Amino acid sequence: MKFYWNLFFAFFRIGLFTLGGGWAMIAVIKREIVEKFRWISETEFLDLLALAQSMPGILAVNIATVIGNKLRGLKGSVVAALGTIMPSFSIILCIAIFLTPDAIKNNALLSRIFMGIRPAVVALIIAPVITTAKAAGITWKTVIIPVAVALLIYSRLPVVSNPIIHIIAGAFFGYIAYSRSLIKKGGEQ
């Protein structure tokens, strides 16, 4: 039972103190789950992050769910997801009860606070992207692939701007590269 409370409060703290959504949470989740509690390795974390990104829905909830599932199955998934959701749900509920949309929009102090938070959120998103790229083994040589895909998606050309095509192509070429590496390793023995 103690483990479930630790899991819940780890993700509750992450949900409470992280602004900017899923990507901003990744560095904090990694620090808590991989470095502080040592529940999973960095490699497992990267694999679970890739799985969470491929699932539909909110990245923060997805990563909590897959980590919870890895640690304790269905119960772990539910506990971790609830820990991530509860802070946002509680804050939004309080805002909905006590503040009207006009009160928020016309409040100069709140507007300034949110303007000040924006640069911090950008930094919180960029930091895990760089860390994840390094841990995944992306080098200056291989960085061309994500940059090219991003530019193709941004181009708005009908065929190449569809992200689904790039996901399928990436899976296909990744499978081929993996198969070739297995064949090469088999030939060396």
N, C-alpha and C positions, 0 to 999 in steps of 0.2 A: 504493500500500500504506500509505503514511503517513497518508492521509486515513482509512482504515478503522481504524487504531489510534487516531487522534484521536477518531473517532466512538465506538468501543468504550469508551475511557477516559472520555469525557465522560459517557456514560450509566452507566458503572460508578460514577463518583463520585456521580452523581445517585442511583443506587440504594443506594449505601453510606451516604450521609449524610442521606437524607431519611426521616423517620419519618412514618407516618400515611397511607400509600397514595398513590394517583394524584393526588387533588386537592392534597395537600400538596406533591407533586413539581412541579406545574405552574409555580410561580414560579421554581423552581430550573432547570427545563428551559428556560424562556423566557430566563432570564439567561444560561445557557450557550450555547444554540443561536442565539438572536436577537441578544443584546447582546455576548457575548464573542467567539464565532466568526463571527457575522454570516452564517451559512449560509442563513438564510431571513429574510424580513421579518416584522414583527409581524402584518400582515394575513394572510400565509400561515400563520403559527403559529395564529392564531385559526381559520382555515378547517380546518387539520389537526386542531386540538383538537376542533372540532365533528364532524369525520369520525371521530376516535378514540372520541368519546363514543357515537356511533351504532353502533359495532361491539360485538359481544358479547365479553366477557372483561374482563380487568383493565385499567383505564385507563392505568396507567403503561406497561405492555407495549404497549398499543394506540398510545399517542402516540409511543413509541419506534419502533414498526414503521412508522407512517405517515410520520414524519419521515425515517427511514432510507430508506424507499421513495422519498420526494420527492428525496432527495439522491443516491442511488446505486442505485435499483431494488431488486431482490430481495436482492442481497448487502448493501446498506445496511440493509434491513429486518432481516435475520438478525443482522448485527453489532450494531445498536442494541438489538435485543431481548435478545440475549445479554448485552450490557453492563448492561442494566437488571436482568436476572434473576439473574446470577451472584452479586452480593453477598448477596441474600436467601437464595438457595439454599445458599451456603457457610455462612452464619450458622446457618440452620435445621439443616443437616447436622451442624454442630459441637454445637449444642444437643441434637440427637437422640442423638448419640454419647455425650456427656459428662454430660447432665443428664436425670433422670427427671422426669415431670410432678409427682410429689410434692415433689421437691427444689426445683422452681421455685415451686410453690404455697406451700410452707412456709418459704420464704426471705424473711425480713422485709426484707432489703436490696433484693432484686429487686422486691418488692411496692412499696416506697417509690419506687424508681427509676421504675417504670411509672406510679405515681400522679403523680409529678412531671412525667413526659413528657406526660400527657394535656392539660394546658392549652396547652402549646407546639404540640401537634398540632392543636388547635382553631384556634389562630392561623394555623398553616401552611395550614389549609384555607380559612379566611375570607379571607386576603389575596389569593389568586389569584381567588377569586370576585369580589371588589370590582374588582380590576385588569381581569379579563376583561369584567366588566359595563361598565366605563368604556370600554375599547377597542372593545367591540361597539356602543357608542352607546346603551346603556340609560340613560335619564334618569328623573327622578322621575315623569314622565308615563307612561313605558312600564314602569316597575317593577311596576305593578299586574298585568301579565300573569303573570310568574313567581310573584308572591305569590299570586295567585288560583289558579293551577294547583297550587301547593304546598298551599294550604288545601283545595282540592277532593280532592287525592290523600289528604291527611291525614284528611279527613272520614270515610273508610271507607264512604261510600255506594256501593252495588253498581256503578252504572254510571260515576259520575264519579271513583271512586278508582282506576280502571285507568289506569296511566300510558300504555299503548299508545294509548288513545283521545286523550289530550292530544298525543301525538307526531303522530298522524295529523291531528288537527285543526290543530295548529301548522303542519304541512307544507302542508295545504290552504289555510289562510288566508294563509300566507306566500307561496304561489304566486299567490293572487289579488291580494295587495298588490303583489307584484313585477310582475305582468301589468298592473295598473292604472297603476303608475308608468311602465312602458314606453309604454303608450297615451298617458299624459299628456305624456311627453317627445316622442313622435311628433307630437302635436297642436301642440306649441309651435314646431316647426320650420317 
